[in-house]
Structures are given as structure tokens and as C-alpha cells.
Amino acid sequence: AAAATPAAYAADARSIKDKWAEVLANAEKFRSVALANKLTGSWERPAPITLNFAPPAREADVAAVERQLGYRLPAGLRAFFLEASAGFEIYWLLPGLQTTAPDGTTNVKIFVLPPEPLVEISTYGGTPHPEPKVNGSQFKLALADLPHQRDGARDWIESFEAARDKETDERGRLHYQRYADFWRRGIPLTTGGGGDVIAADRDSDDGSILMLFHDGSDEPGWFLERSLIDLMVDVSRLGF
């Protein structure tokens, strides 16, 4: 059965331009909050946060990328690049200091904790102490980078198929085939860290966002059930 869509999202029928205007307004609010709370762009030296948003792309720009990819982007994803932005880069860290021990290991002391739901008790080092569940954010996406992202995803698909062909157990073969098939469904947009990829669903008109996983259980990824513009509205409300 299809998962129910929360009413709050189903009711948001605003145009892409109106939604993007909210994202930009939320970004300016966040910029002020980041400054007041001394968020940083580096734990090693003084650096400002990165919160950059490109203007919309031209039709010629989108068409050029589509020629490189060899297929047309889903309508919703095309509209994002044409009506909202050709790309963005977001990077921030909670204020802290990174130190390196003589053995080469690094440690970061965080000076400001986020609100309580985003804090956990860690026993690392022996003594229980609060640590942030989220200590920063990195989210970079660009229309011009889609062919490069596609090439990286191809490498993963080839590795899944190679692993499949080496498997003698049918369950193992199905595991890797499931990963390869799901990754083929996605249009890679950017890396999500650790090898996983944020992608758009090739099989949906709005290019709904997929998370593509590269290892682990038989779960090759997630359907986020959000277009890129709606995802950006969500994350902008959460301080990116």
C-alpha cells in the first residue's frame, strides 16, 4: 500500500518560486542565528559559514546537461533548476575546537550544544557527557555537476553487479541486484556522506528525492516522498 502523505505537505500547492522565496527568507534568518550563536565554517581556524544560492538556470543550461546525461530530467526537477536555483552550497558547524593528539587522532570539543532533542549522552572517554547528535551540515548541489554525479553512481552500480556475479548464493545475488536496480532508478544529485547518494526518482514526474545506500541490509535506499523544492523548504525550516 502507498504511504499516506501528511496533510501539511499535500496542502502546500504554492508555486516553486513562492516556495523558493521562503527558502531564501529562512536562509537569512538562519544566517543571523548562526552569527549570534557563533556557528563556524571550520574547527581549525576562524571561518564563516557557507550559505550560497545560485540564481535560476537558463533553459540552454538545463538542455546542455540533459544532452550530457542522455535523458530529459523529470518535470519537477527541471522546474527547480529553471525557477528556483541552478545550485546551492550550505556548510556550517557548531562552534568548537579540533585538536590532534601525538598519535594522529583528532578530537573536537563542541562549545555550544543544540536543543535537547538533538543531544545524546556519550560514554566515549569513560565519563558520560552530553554530545550533539548533529554538529553541522553540508549540502552542495549543482545542475552542472549532475554528469559527474552520474559517473560516480555508475561506478557503484558496476561494483554491485560485479559482487552479484561472484555470489553463489541466490539470496546474495538478489541482494546486489536489488541495489543495482534501485540505483539505476535514481538521478544522482549529490553525495550524502559516507558513499550514500541523494538522488531524484527517474520514475516520478516531480523527481521525488531518493536516498541511495551503498552497503548494509537488503534495504538499498529510501523514498523521501518530497520533491527537491519541498525538501529544501523542509530543511530551511530546520536551520539546514
SULNORLIN-V410027 format. One record per pair of residues at least 6 apart in sequence whose ideal C-beta (glycine too) atoms are under 7 Angstrom apart, sorted by the first residue. I is the first residue (numbers start at 1). J is the second residue. Records with the same first field share a line. If there is no record, write none. Layout:
I->J ; J
This chain:
3->225
5->225
9->230
12->230
16->79 ; 80 ; 83 ; 84 ; 229
17->83
19->229 ; 233
20->84 ; 85 ; 229
22->233 ; 236
23->232 ; 233 ; 236
24->53
26->236 ; 237
27->51 ; 53 ; 236
30->239 ; 240
31->51
33->239
34->49 ; 92
37->112
38->95 ; 112
39->49 ; 92 ; 93 ; 94 ; 95
40->47 ; 49 ; 93 ; 95
41->47 ; 48 ; 49 ; 50 ; 91 ; 92 ; 93
43->93 ; 96 ; 97 ; 98 ; 108
44->98
49->91 ; 92
50->89 ; 90 ; 91
51->90
52->88 ; 89
53->85 ; 88
54->85 ; 86 ; 87 ; 88
55->85 ; 86
56->81 ; 82 ; 83 ; 84 ; 85 ; 86
57->81 ; 82 ; 86 ; 143
59->82
61->86 ; 143
62->73 ; 78 ; 81 ; 82 ; 143
65->143 ; 144 ; 146 ; 147
66->72 ; 73
68->147
69->146 ; 147 ; 150
73->187 ; 207
74->200 ; 202 ; 204 ; 205 ; 206 ; 207
75->205
76->205 ; 206 ; 207 ; 227
77->200 ; 207 ; 228
80->228 ; 229
81->143
84->229
86->142 ; 143
87->141 ; 142 ; 143
88->141
89->140
90->137 ; 139 ; 240
91->137 ; 138
92->136 ; 137
93->135 ; 136
94->110 ; 112 ; 114 ; 132 ; 135 ; 136
95->111 ; 112
96->108 ; 109 ; 110 ; 111
97->108 ; 109
98->106 ; 108
99->106 ; 107
100->106
101->107
110->132 ; 135
113->119 ; 130 ; 132
114->132 ; 134
118->132 ; 133 ; 134
119->130 ; 132 ; 133
120->131 ; 133
121->128 ; 130
122->129 ; 131
137->240
139->240
140->190
141->189 ; 190
149->188 ; 189 ; 190
150->188
152->188
153->183 ; 188 ; 197
156->183 ; 214
157->180 ; 183 ; 184
160->176 ; 179 ; 180
161->176 ; 180
163->176
164->173 ; 176 ; 177 ; 180
167->173 ; 176
175->218
178->218 ; 220
179->220
182->212 ; 220 ; 221
183->212
185->201 ; 202 ; 203
186->197 ; 199 ; 200 ; 201 ; 202 ; 210 ; 212
187->199 ; 200 ; 202 ; 207
188->197 ; 199
189->198 ; 199 ; 200
190->198
191->197
192->198 ; 211
195->214
196->211 ; 212 ; 213 ; 214
197->212
198->209 ; 211
199->210 ; 212
200->207 ; 209 ; 228
201->207 ; 208 ; 210
206->227
207->227 ; 228
208->223 ; 224 ; 225 ; 226 ; 227
209->224 ; 226 ; 228 ; 231
210->221 ; 222 ; 223 ; 224
211->221 ; 222 ; 224
212->221
213->219 ; 220 ; 221
224->231
226->234
